[in-house]
Amino acid sequence: MIELIIIGATRFYREGLALVLQNTDGFVVVSTHAQPEELEPDLTARKHPVVLLDIADLPDGPSAVIALLARNPGLRIITLGVSDQEYDILAYAELGAAGYLTREHSISELIRTISSVANGELRCSPRVAAALCRRVAELSAELQPSPSARVLSRREAEVAVLLEQGLSNQEISRRLCIALATVKNHVHNILDKLGLQGRAAAAAWARQQRLDHSVLVRSTLHHALPPNNRPHSNCRPD
């Protein structure tokens, strides 16, 4: 049995929807609410209900989705009344909505969508599916380090971060607990691999990687922090 919670500002709308769904095999409407803020007490005694959230009369639909998921992580929300524009559908998908229905969808489509969401599936048109795939690819590309970042070892990336901070070779040696000669080798390798001339160019490269949110460089920041900004640890062998 799929438990349903309906949220909608218009009383006759949510009660009419509840009446239709209550008479549908496999569904049980456990409560209806005028505002999302009224929902939380119902979830303390229930596991994984499907929430139908009518966003048409909400002043800020996205904020309502964010607030509901913040209080109840993993909540399965179907947004009702979404426009048929791709950017609108994608926006709610990125916020964590499990499904959607536009203003033109029918009751039968709602029933099929509820069943799909309850089974962990997404029901959408081929056009929206293609848009979702494109968006996933875009987000993945944004998180990928640049090709030049991938050629550096983790230790070399750490040294590059410290070069950006203006540290000398001796200071880097003390910070990373490695020999001065090893630092010089790392600096040489960084310049050679990236095709750069001089420490200033390496520092500029590291800064650009940080501004571009490079995964590799960002992952080294903990090790490059000054000692008073991170937990004390013994020197690690190089």
N, C-alpha and C positions, 0 to 999 in steps of 0.2 A: 504494500500500500504506500503510495507516494503522498507525503504530507505537504500541504500547501499553505502558505501565508500570503495574503493579498494586502498590498499597500496602495491606497488611492485616495486622493483628496475628496472625490465626489462619492457620496454615500451610496446612492442608488446604483452607481456604476460598479463599485466593489461588491455590493451585496448581490447584484444581478450576476456578476461574474462568478461569485461564490456559489450561487444557486445552480448555475450551469455545470460547474466543475464538480460540485458535490454529487451530482447525479450521473457522473461519468465513472464507469468502472475503473477501479485501481487508484482513484484519487480520494483524498479526504481533506477538506478545508478545516484547518485547526483554528484559524483566527483571521480577522480582517482589521485593518488599521487605517486611520486617516493620514498619519505621519510616520516616517521611518523611526523617529525617536521612541515611538510606542512599542517598537518591536522587541527590544532586548529581553524583557522578562520572559517571553514565550520560548526563548531558545535555551534557557537553562535546563529545561527538562526534556528537550528534544534533540535528536541527532540528525543533522543534515536535511532539514526541510528545504523545499524549493520555494523561494520568495519571488512573487510576482510584483514588481515595482513599477507602478505607472508614473512615468516621469513627466507626463504632459502638464500637470498642474504644479509641479515642484519648481521652486524658484531657482534651484541649482541641482539638477539631476546628478552630474558627476560627483559633487560633494557628498550627496546622499549615498552613492555607491561606496565611496571611499570610507565614509563614517561607518556604514554597516559592516564592511569587511574588516575595518580596524577593530571593531568590537567583537566580531565573530569571524575569525579567519577560516577560510574554507567554505563559507556560506555560498550556496548556489543561487545566484540572482539572475532572473530573467527581466530585462528592461522592456517595458511596454510603451509604445508610442514613440519609438525612435524614428527619426527621419530616415528616408531611404538613401541619404547621401553616404558615400563610403567613409568620409572622414568622421562622420558622427558615429557610425557603427564601429569603426576601428577605435575611436576614442573610448567607448565603453568597454570594448574587448581588452584594451590595454589596462584599464582600471581594474579588471578582474571579473566583469560580468560574464556569466556562463552561457548566456543566450540572449536573444533579442527578438522583438517583433515590431514591425513598422506599423504605421497607422492604417495600412491597407491590408494587413494580414487578417485572416478569418479565425473563427473559434476553432475550427478543425485543425488549422495550422498551429494554433496555440496548444492544443492537446498533444499534437505530435512533438512540438518543441519541448514541452514539459517532460514527456517520456524520454526524449533524447538526452536532455540535461540530467535527468535522474539517473541515466545509464552512463554518465560521463562523456556524452557525445555532444558535438556542436552541429546544429542544423542550420544551414545557411545556403544561399544561392551560389552557383558556380562563380558568379562575379565577385561576391564577397569573399569566397574562399580564395580566389586568386589575389584579391587585395590583401588578405591576411598573410598569405605566403610572401607577397612582396614586402609587407611591413616587417615580417620576421627577418627577411634577408637584409633589410635596411638596418634593423637593430643589431643584427649579427655583425654587419660590416663596421658599425660604429664602435663595437667592442673589440674588434680585432686590432692588434698592434700593427704598426706599419711594417713593411718588409724589412726595413733597416733595423727596426727594434728586434726582430726575430733572430738576427744573425749574432747578436751579442749574448754571451753567457750571462747567467744571473749575477756573478761577481762583477763582470764588466759593466753591467747595467747599474749596479750599486756604485761603482766608481764614477760612472757618468753622472749619476744624480749628485754625488758629492762635488764633482767638478762644477756643476751648475751652481752649487752653493758657494763656490769660490775657495774651496779648501786646497791647500798645497798638498804635494805628494806626502810630506811628512805627517800632515794632519790626517790625511786619508789613511795612512799606515796605522796611526794610533786609533782612529775611529773603528777601523775594520779588523784591527789586531793582526795585521799581516806585515811582512817585511817590506821595507822601502823599495827594494829591487823588484819585488812582486808588483807593487803599485805601478812602478815605471813600465813594467811589462804590460800590465792591463791598459794603461794609457796608450802605449804604443799600439796595442791590438785594436783598441777602440778607433783610433785615428786611421789605422790601416783598413779595418773592415768597413768603415763608413766613408772612406775616401776623403777625410777631412784634413785640414792643415792647422795644427795648433790646438791648445787647450781651450781657447776661447770659442773655437768652432764646435768643439765637443760639448762645451757648456751650453751653447746656443741650441744644439741638437737636442740635448736632454730637456731643455726648457720647452721646446716645441713638442716633444713627446708627452710631457706632463700636461701641457695645454690641450693636446689632442686626446687626453685621457687614455694613453697607451696602457694596456693591461700589464705588459711586462715591467715598464718603469714604475707604474703605480704599485705593483706588488713588491718592489724593492724599497719603498719609502720607509717602511718600519725599520729596516736595517740601517738606513741612512740618517735617521733622526739623531740629534744630539743626545748624549747619554742621559742628561737630566730630563729628557722627554720620553724615554722608553724604559722598560724594566731593565734592571742590571742583569747582564749575562756575561759569562766568561768568554774570553777570546776563543773564536772558533778556528780550527785549522783551515788553512787556505786550500 
